Every structure is written in C-alpha cells, then in structure tokens.
C-alpha cells in the first residue's frame, strides 16, 4: 500500500483500527546501536516462517508448518527449508577487489543512516541504509513479507539508488543449508552422555552472551535434501524439490521481476551444493531508483503437495499481479486479524509487549488446520515439539480472539488420537496417553532419552488436552465438532485416568502414583496436586460431554473423580504441592506448583480465604529460590494473586512478564529465561495474553457462558484496557475494564 493510499484509508476509516499502523506500539526498530545484541525477529503466516537479519538481504533460515526431519538415532527436528530471502548486490570490481553486500561487515564504515523496522500491524520488515563500497554509495531499501492473504507466497522487494553510473551485479538465490554438525543421538543417549558429547565438541549448554538463536547445541535445525533444482534465465525463474530427512517432501519456486524499462545485460543460472541462483548484470544511472522483486512460492506434502511446477505457477502469477497488489492483500489480511486486539490506556510499554506477543502467535499458528504450535513456534527451539504449552498456554490466549487458530491446536490432538491410544495400550492402560513431547506432524513421542521420565510421568498433559477440547466446545457450542472430534479425545482421556488412578483401600481414596510434578525437579511423587486436580476436571468433563453428545458416561469416571485425593494441610489450611510424604525441599525453578491450580483452564474451586492461604504458602519458596526465574511461571502467579484479591501482587508479577530481561532486542523476542537463548517462546506470549484476558478481567469460560468469576482489576498505572472483538458462541463483543473516579474497576461488555 502506497503512503498516499494509506493516508486515504485512514481518512476514510478514522474511527477504525486501520490507522493503527501509525501507532508506535506496532513498530519495533533496530538502529546501528542495536546490532551488537541483535536477536533475529520473525516473519510468518502460520504456514511458513523466516528469520530476519540486519541487512535485510541475507539468506535466512526458514521453516514450514510441521515439516520435520527424522534422522536415525535422533528425535525429530524442524527441517530448515532452503532460505528464500537472499538477494546479493555488488557495485562491481575496483582496485581493492570486488565486494558483495552480504559478505561485508555491518559496521559504520559500510553502512550509514541504518534503520530496520518490523511493522507488526502490516506484517512487513523494512530495512533502509546507505551502503558504502569504496567510493560508491548506494541507497538501499528492502521490504519483505510472508503473505497472510496467500499463505504459500512470500516476497522481497530490493530497491537501489546509486550515486554513480555503471554496471552492478545482483544475485537472487535459494540457499541450501549444510547438515548441522555435530548431531547428537538424543533419542538414545542419557543426560550425562549428552553433556559429555556437548563438552567433547567444545560446546557449552549455557549460552554465550549476547544470546542468539544459533547458539544452542541441542535445539538446532534438521535437514532438507534438495532432490532436483533448475532455473530459466529467459523467464527469470528458479524451482526446486526437496525432502526432509526420512520425512515429507517440499517444493519452492522463485520468479524475479526487473524494474520497468530495464533489461539485464547478462543472466546466468548458478547451481552448487549449497546455492541455486540467478545472477544478473544491470546498467544503472546516478540518482535513479531501480526496484527488483523476488516472488517465492512454497508448499509441502499435505499442504499443496511437493509440486515445484505448481509453485512456479503461483510465483509467476504473483509476479503478474505485482508487488503492490500482493502487499495490499497481505496488509488487509493483517488488519483483519488486528480487529481482535487488546488496547491498553496508560502503559505504552505493556501495549508494545501485547502487540509483539500477539504478532508472534499469529505468525506461528495457522487457521483451520490440524497442525499445532511448538513451544517456540516454527523455529528449532525445543526441536519444534508439542507440549502441554499448546493446550494450556497458547490455546486459551487465542480462543476468544482468534478461534480459527485455536481450533487448529485442538484438532491436532483429535488427529493424533490413534497414536495416543497405542501408547496407552503399550502400557496396559485404557484410553489414550498422549506423549510429553509430540511430533507436530504425526503425534508420535519425540521426548529425548535424557528426559524419558517426563514422557512417562508428567502425565498431566492428558488432562490439559481434554480440558482444551471442552473449552473449545464451551466457547463455540459447535456440537457437530464435539461429536466428531472433541468427544473421542475427551472420552479416551477419561478412560486413561480411570485406569491410571489406583484405589487406596486403607484410606478409601484414589491415588495417582509415580508422577512428575509441574515443578519438574520432583520427578517421582504420589498425588501431585495439580495433576490430580486436572485429572478430576477431565473426568468430570467427560460425564458432561457425554450428556451433550447423547452418549453414556462410564460411571467409573465419576467414582474416580470424586475419590481423587488432593493433598491438603489441615493444620495450616492450604493445599500442598503433592503428597505430604514427599519433602518439599528442593531449590527448584518452579518453587511451588500450587499457583497452577488457578490457571483459567483448571481453576480449582475454593474459597477466597483458601486462595489467599495457598498463595501465601506458595510464594515463600519462590521468593527464597536462587534459581533463575522462568518466564512461564509469571502467568499462574499473577492470576493466582488476582483471584485471591492481591491486586498489587498481581500487578507485580505481570510487570515481571514485560521485563526486558526476557525480551531480546530489537524485536521483543521472548526467551524462556533471562539468560538463555530458547527464544520465540510462544508459551510465555500466551501467558501474558491470558494474564489480561482472564486474570485482570476475572472472566472464565463455563457451562453458563463467559462468566464473571472474580472481581476485575487493573494495574495501578493503567487507566483502562479494551479487549476488542471477542467472539463467544457466535456473538462478538468488546470488553472494557475502566477505572472510575473513586479507583473502582468495572467491566462492561458491548455487543458488536
């Protein structure tokens, strides 16, 4: 969209969010001073993603939805597809030699007036600078986007304005990545062996500041093998077909558009083991701007097919349509997404955090599919695997704002139900036992061997999955979906819990033994309170769901649910983290798992006084812990404080969420902790949004509807917050929290 068209749009729609592109909370900008700590941002549409890089022209690592590598002896990994962003530029030979833009250092000697802006409202990365090559200077502008309107497409526009006459050279490439070395057999080696292997390769498990995504020795990308690749110099096109290691097939194609009235003096196709490119020579004149555009189409088996010919047709059709038209469609698609927003009055920093968290979630979750979201989105973080994070952290954050994307996450669990049933059968259990780390494509267990105990014992994931299925039904009242997809999952999970629980005849109760707590340092405890509470809710849900779908519930579900033991200290009047026979004496990263009982999905019913005692008990070991805080922990702490009526503490924990310590500059990339480099942490992004959607509002999704379960609250320096375009059971509304003149916070709903 041109500046003039944007101005006209703003004038015509002054009252709408279309003009929000001028809002600085949607803009994240890097300058030369930021490049020393530059942590790459991300462009994506839920199907494909790529990293950013300082020049805007580098060939960057790129990924495709659930496109996984299955190397022998290893766990599955996201297979890096050929990088499609690369465009290289040379002003030609000189007495000092010939230099290329992507090879020179990004420093003040070569780059002047540098700025790179991630416009989250429009989903566009723009990079501008003066590139100095000896006595020649070129003004460069690069715009790149991954289309939200046409999910198979992406485009980069490269504009140059030289201060000289002469011939320049350009290269438009697809970059093929070498297999990552070393590659560890994580499916086989235990913890000590893994640490030995890391040390033997002169690596460290601790990041080396400044943290960047390529420094983790365990969370690296998998491999895509290019099978065929070619190009057409007359048509200015490239195409290739590849296959992930032991995995699915993929394809890519590129179409290049030259500036109007410009002919390349020479075009050649270049092919090596690592690069497929079209190399061009073009005559330029001083002061004139030349704009080159690279259109890219991508697909994979199960999503358009590994069909390079089809991708080539898509890329050339995009070229025929033109960059401006493609960009306008893409921006309009992002604008439609931003109609659902969280607007904060009184805290610009928090507003920027909310927009960046929403941006990364929307860039990594595809609508209306049966593919999920990894804990770190479409990146190698945690090897792209699916944890309970998808069901309990990201799903609730999307459900009210973008239900089509939330649906993809619960559909994944329905699609992979048979795999979970097989795992339960292998353990002589009924129903379905979902893995701790699931492969995003086939749902198989991909937990590294050194973490096998989590796969066997951190079984609360099964309850989290069933609860999410029911929450989706409660929010949509889509009975057909429940019958076909949600109910089979809920029923199978209930059968699992009914068979996994053990009756204790002496104490006349049901126990769940040999469990890894949510606080994972406790990896073999009886009666983890969160696990038992979540299992109870999953069993109760199964009985309720059976009534909706006109099926008969197993009476044993209700019996187990009623009898499940939730450890409680009668003397002190609060719940315990787990069975009283287990000392709670480890200086762990979690400190206490009790705040998880107040997660909106579980929300264990209890009195206000009991909530306060739980919070007071849980906060002590957290305050005393010497372990680095995990950003995942702020959500339950803040919401627990809010439900207990501790408004100041809820505000304090929320402020921890927006701390710069877990945000990497310049593009607000979340990491799991302040010092590590496990970035693009979707879990924490979902947590921050839940903090507002359910914590501050006090709203819960129940049988009766979207109910006001707790008094609303606002951080002290906020004037108001509006959650725009919430959709619940077919009704759209705005929800506003407003502080009156007396300091009281009220919640109002306005039906759209």
Secondary structure, DSSP 4 states (H G I P E B T S, - for coil): --HHHHHHHHHHTTTSGGGGGG-GGGEEEE-GGGGGG----EEE-SSEEEE--TTS-S---EEETT-EE--TTS--EEBPBPB---EEEE--EETTEE--TTTS--STTTEEEEEEEEETTTTEEEEEEEEEETTEEEEEEEEEEE-SSSTTEEEEEEEEEESS-EEEEEEEEEEPPPPPSS---TTT--HHHHHHHHHHTT--SS--SSP-TT--SSS--B-EEEEEEEEETTTTEEEEEEEETTS-EEEEEEEEEPPTT---SEEEEEE-SSEEEEEEEEEE-TT-EEEEEEEEEEEETTBB-S-HHHHHHHHHHHHHH-HHHHHHHHHHHHHHHTTSEEEEES-HHHHHHHHHHHHHHHHH--SSSS----TTSSSSGGGG-B-THIIIIIHHHHHTT-HHHHHHHHHHHHHTHHHHHHHHHHTT-SS----SSB-TTT--B---GGGHHHHHH-THHHHHHHHHHHHHHHHH--HHHIIIIIHHHHHHHHHHHHHHSEEETTTTEEE--SB--SSTT--SBS--HHHHHHHHHHHHHHHHHHHHTT-PPPHHHHHHHHHB---EETTTTEE-SS-TTS------SSS-SGGGGGSTTT-----HHHHHHHHHHHHHHHHH--SPPPTTHHHHHHHHHHHHT-HHHHHHHHHHHT-GGGEETTTTEEBSSSS---BS-HHHHHHHHHIIIIIIT-EEEETTEEEE-S-----TT--EEEEEEEEETTEEEEEEEEE-TTS-EEEEEEE-
